[in-house]
Amino acid sequence: MPVVGAVLALAACGGGGGEQPAPTPVTQRATIDPEKGAAPTPVVPATWPLTGVAGEPVERAALGVKIENTAVARPQTGLEQADVVWETIVEFDVSRLVAVFHSQVPAEVGPIRSVRPMDPLILAPTHGLLAYSGGQPGILALVQESGLQSISHDAGAAGMYRTRDRAAPHNVYGTPEVFWGQADASHQASPAEQFTFARSADRAAAAQVGTPATTLDFRLSPASNPRWTWDAASGTWQRAEGDTPAMARSGSRLSAVNVVSITAGHPNSPFGAQGGAPVPTYELVGSGDGVVATGGKTVAVRWQKDAQDAPLRVFLADGRPADLAPGNTWVELVPAGSGSLTVS
């Protein structure tokens, strides 16, 4: 018999003369150590929408207040408690401020001045309140068309009054709590987030990818030279008007966790001021260049605003949001072609 045949014969005969039993199926389930179970869903703390600061946000509208910024108006009242302050250039190269309050309620704010055509562009995304002393009919119409609720001293709004320690027109002050009390049914809700915020200062865009800086020297107009200096001890940029430290009437130094520079067109509007001087505005619907300063660093950004009622957002060169650090923000609106920012 060939060898192969012998092997096959042996294989057929070996095995004890019976079929092998079928394997028993395993039905017991594996046990999982509880300590190695699925990770719990992280709890994300609530934050105030205009600052990104963790807390228990109160449901109320954003309150924008038009604040004077001439030498005779300083020191102003309440600015140190604003969530966001926008600095603009109006007629005669003068700087005026739009202070936005939400997370804090100052006892008093002022001096309050008249509305300007850029104010609805700035505040419309908040769908909140705008308090001011008065304004031209055409500009008042812009406020009404923006969806903001108007609170005007000239119209007899409660909560505004003239003080005796300053001369008119630099003496109109107001009580924010009274302003909020006048909010109608369409202006009760808190604003949506305007800028985007990192969860902590070290995760902010400028802190992550920015270049170290100590001074932000703005030339907004021949009459306006705000300057910001980094103060590591407080973790804020401290404001000065030229070489003079900027103070609140409370004695607090005006400061900001974030300073955002926005370069935008600054054309004349159809409205005129005293003597026929043109009243300028800003071209804020569109996009342009900017700089974000946070944590002693700066980073170049692109800003974008898709419509009047859309928030102005800032982005890094790769398209990612340029997240700010939690805290208050000052926005410097730099007139394109005439204004400048020098970082050192």
Helices and strands as residue ranges (DSSP letters): H 3-13, G 34-36, E 63-68, G 71-73, G 79-81, E 84-89, G 91-93, E 95-101, H 118-123, G 124-126, E 129-132, H 137-145, E 149-152, E 160-162, E 172-174, H 176-181, G 185-187, G 201-203, H 205-209, E 211-212, E 215-219, E 226-231, E 236-241, E 244-245, E 255-256, E 258-264, E 268-272, G 274-276, E 278-280, E 286-294, E 297-305, E 313-315, E 329-335, E 340-343
